[in-house]
Structure formats: C-alpha cells, structure tokens
Amino acid sequence: MGFTTTHWSVVLSARQVDSPEAADALAQLCQTYWYPLYAYMRRRGHGIHDAQDLTQEFFVRLLEKNFLSAVRQERGKFRWFLLSALKRFLINERNRDHAAKRGGRHAFLSLDEESAEGRYRLEIADRVTPEKLFDQSWAMTLLEQAQEQLRREYEAGGRGTVFEQLKMFLSGDRAPISHRDAGTALGLDEGAVKVAIHRLRQRYRECLRAQIAQTVSTPAEVDEEIQQLFAVFAG
C-alpha cells in the first residue's frame, strides 16, 4: 500500500461531505483512536457516563458534519485535528444545555466503554495534564495496534506460538525469562531465539511505522510523530 492511500491521507485529499471513501477512512480512524479522547475528558473532570455520552455525541457530529473544512495540510496530523475538534465541541457543549439530546442518539461507533474506564482507572495515579494523558494514551494505542497486527501476521503464518512466547522481548526491557528458557519452550537453541527476537522487533517497528503512517499526512511526519509521541513518557 502506498503512503498516499493511508486512512488520513484519503481523508485529507477528499474533504467533501459527500466523499464515502473519506467518511469510511475517518470512521476507521475514530474507531481505533477514540480512547485518548475519552481519557482526556475524564481527566478534565467529566464523570464516567457524561464522558461516554460526550464521546459518542462528538463522533456523531464529527462524522455527520463537515469538520474537515478546518483541516490544514500543513497541520495534517490526525492526532492534532481530533483533539482540536474535541476542544471546540466541548466549548459548544458548555454554551448550551445539550443533556436532553445526549444519550438519545444511536451509538455511532462501537466503543468498549467498560474496558475504557478500567484502563483509565489504571492511569488515575499519574497526575499528568489532560493533554499529556491524551498523547500518552495515543502512543499506547499505536503500540497496541502494532502488536496486534504483528500477532495476526504470526498466527496467519502458523507461528502464533512463537509470537506468544517471544512478545515479552518486544519492549527491550528485561524479560521475565531468559533467551535460553524461551528457546527450551520453543525447541530452539539460544542463538536461534536471538535471531527470532531480532526479526520480531524489526517487524514490530515496521508495523508501528505503518500504524503511524495512517494518522499523518506525509511520509516525513512519521519519524517526527514517533519522536513526539515517545517523548511524552520521558521526565
């Protein structure tokens, strides 16, 4: 797949309301990356049910209205667009009582809200700003999507057991078992395990870049986005 056919580049190249390709690409991006918005609203002080309703209502309006007219090519990262659009939406919500409409609309996207709240509770102790929590959640979602893509590839190739045994080595942190123990479980010698881990990590990086490419408008932004997203975990 060429870079110009990634989800966000499709949206940017077809900003008209009546573009079904752009609408579908935008819906896929929103389905994948909605949790950072939910976490942002919870950190801003919205209650569980209010944040859930606001998330659904935001996506209803985002996908029904021509919000894309405000997107600029030079600031074409989906992350920036989505958070800016949410901030405008929340300002409008404060300016009028929309409670009667919330909850009465159909669920525009299938959001795992129960799982989202459980994930958010794990992050409560980290008192970062809503914006930084948004960026951290965005980065974690990218990592999870890359790992899921990798898992599917290994399973499709009949190597699902290899992935499950070696995925603990993906982060580069000290794994709970040694290369030798992992090799014993897989019937491989230690050298073969090291080669397998190297290939796994290499493909993981490629999957991560592919996930990021879906959310930026140019190839040059991929490395920049990687640096910015992982910088949110430093300090």
Secondary structure, DSSP 4 states (H G I P E B T S, - for coil): --GGGSHHHHHHH--STT-HHHHHHHHHHHHHH-HHHHHHHHHTT--HHHHHHHHHHHHHHHHHTTGGGG--GGG--HHHHHHHHHHHHHHHHHTS--TTTTTSS--SS---HHHHHHHHHHHTTS---HHHHHHHHHHHHHHHHHHHHHHHHHHHTT-HHHHHHHGGGTT-SPPSS-HHHHHHHHT--HHHHHHHHHHHHHHHHHHHHHHHHTTSSSTHHHHHHHHHHHHTT--
